[in-house]
Amino acid sequence: MKKFSFIKIFRFALVFLPLIFGSCSFFSDSWNEPVKDYFQKYTETSAVTDYEVVSGVYEKGSGKIFVSSSQDFEVRLFLRNPQKYVFPADCLKLSFPNFDKDSAENKFGEQIDTGVVSILQDESDASVMILKYPAEFLALSETGFDISPEIRLFHPVSKADFGSYTSLRAICNSAPPLVFGAVVYKDSSSGKYVVFFNMPSKGLLSKIHSDIKSLSVNGEKTSVVLNADGTFEFENESFKVGNNSSSYSPASSVLFVEYGQAAYFVTDDVLTDEDTTYAIGLFDEAGFSSKVSTSVSSIRLDGVMVKDSSENELQTGDAVSQDENSSYATITLSPAQNASDGSDTSDSIVVYELYQGLDDTGKVLYSGKNSGGEISLKIPAGKVFLRVYSHKDLYADSIPKEFGIQVLKSVLYVSPNGSDTENTGSSDSPFATIAKTFSDDGFSDITVLGTVQLAGSVDEDVELSVANANVVISGNGNSVSSLKMAASGGKLKTDKLNVAGNVVVENGEFSVLGGTISGDITVSGGTLLLKDCAVGGKINYNGGKLILEGGTVVSDSIVFGDDSLVVYVKNLTAQKVAAISGVDSRSKGSEILVSTDGDEKSMSETCKLFDLDSEKWVLTADSSGKKGVLNSSGGNIIVQEYTLSFAAADSVKPGEKIGVSVIVTDSDGQTVQTSDLDFTNWSLKFFNHGTFTGVSSSENSIETGENWPLDSYQLFVSVEFNGSAYSSVLDVELTK
């Protein structure tokens, strides 16, 4: 037997290991570069590594997920994210490279917005992202369109490309719907059974399920030839289209009820006293199928109970309110607990179809079934048609309930990729214009508070002129072309909405909270309130009331058409005061009403806001005549827009500490004294040619490593000031 010599191995290690490890230099290129790249990849980058389905209806096969459009489809993505990066929207790119959008739009006759598919990082777990496909999007991708996502991540600061994830292969294809209402009849003339049933509606067979291929009853098949309008023909002569049940007699006490497209199958089975059963299957081109069973002794299931979120039973024509802070209303569908013979039917399947409009000729929003028991559905705003019934094998399906439901519209969505003719105004089916939300097809009652959620910038001149309207436009940082408020007795509020052009106020109350107005503002009536708003042009103030709140900056001027007009100033703080500039500002000494508690006060009252010598504020021009200021004998107070830059030593020795200073300039280009300014959330990190050194600091200084090689380094700096984040990259050289 040959023996190993541990002494030889030990000697080998003593000789060669120092050579191996001694050949590696810290932060430098070497033959061991792949090892460095490996550690950099798995410690300083991030990537999607796996996924799991959270909710939705799907099947797996051939390495793909086949997704149904019956419900929203939600996937949890797992990240390798050791640095716990938080990915903002511009560092997270979602696309669908294999989705044939043109073909899908041609098939369904609608514009398709892939932007309604969302991906968001979990706020409580940086290693998780949620990818969500809305049912409305899936309904326009049916019959086999590839909806596989490509997810691309970028470094939140340097924007370095972390690569893409394409391992989630997804195809949108729902299994065929169930044939419903199957009942067995007797043909006394031939002494054989006949099976009656309803094929899916024209709306389903012309769109979502236009890939239906064949039908079978107890194994005997027929091809199904579909027409463009959703009608069909059978090739097997034993299968018939239509309802001829009056020529036969029911095998039990259950009668066939026709809903939609009736059909029947003439069997070769001789009438007997046995409980003969029939299995009816529907098959599509992808090989998916659905199956129901009935028998000659079936009893009928009782109807489905439909309730709103307040547990009120719904009747056709009922109006339902949207859920709080949602563009949808939730309804609950529950099968009957027991059949007429006392048997338990609480596990019956609930089958549903939802159409836009008043009947099943409208656009199919979604259709499907659950696995048994109660199910909740979200219903988009507007008028919808719901058909629902329950099914349990060897029972006769319940009589379908059909509901025309109106979901009251109080929250509506608008997107540049939306449609005013095809969509409902929900978050997953947005309108194209804000004007549509003001129309008869928009808010159910515009005099009750209605909210427009803007999901993208629109090239639209918005005008609200409906009397007593009460509307909020939540801009979410997006823009419109111009805006006019002319609603007598109405109220309009915009929140973080940008206006690329001009704003006109003629009537009503108009409040602007945040955002920018790039053009001019003209006020000739009503009330305009500006808060935390940047106005790029001038304010032409000719009537009504103008109220400036803290944080508002008017870059040009306020031009007064009447010396008697008064500007009201509310809720000011020492750090956020309205700045009014321009040579055309109102003359010196013009009085402004100031409030300490937000309530407007008369000019005769004492209006103290700050502990200054004066009891009144006046709007004046400064000494240069170029800027208006809120002035008092105690001094001037004016807000500025600031620009921040960073400075640090460009070279230090290894082991030395390096400090970072902030240089602040105002909108006039003047350097501002920083000793009284508050900088928070400092973050300093050292990198060497893109590789994180592992050294960071939460202060405005940071130490270099004593053993760091002499080389060029990059110092990533970020800080928060006045509610905004600022960042930069500084080059630092390590020298002797």
Helices and strands as residue ranges (DSSP letters): H 6-22, H 33-44, E 47-55, E 58-61, E 64-67, E 73-80, G 89-91, E 92-95, H 101-108, G 114-116, E 118-121, E 128-133, H 135-139, E 145-146, E 150-154, E 161-165, E 170-172, E 180-187, E 192-199, H 202-206, E 212-217, E 220-226, E 232-234, E 239-241, G 245-247, E 249-250, E 261-270, E 277-284, E 289-295, E 305-308, E 319-321, E 328-334, E 349-356, E 364-369, E 375-380, E 382-391, E 401-408, E 411-414, H 434-438, E 450-454, E 461-464, E 470-474, E 479-480, E 482-485, E 491-495, E 498-499, E 503-505, E 509-513, E 516-517, E 521-523, E 527-531, E 534-535, E 539-541, E 545-549, E 553-554, E 558-560, E 567-570, E 579-581, E 590-594, E 617-621, E 627-632, E 635-637, E 643-647, E 651-652, E 657-659, E 661-665, E 671-672, E 679-688, E 691-697, E 701-703, E 712-721, E 724-734
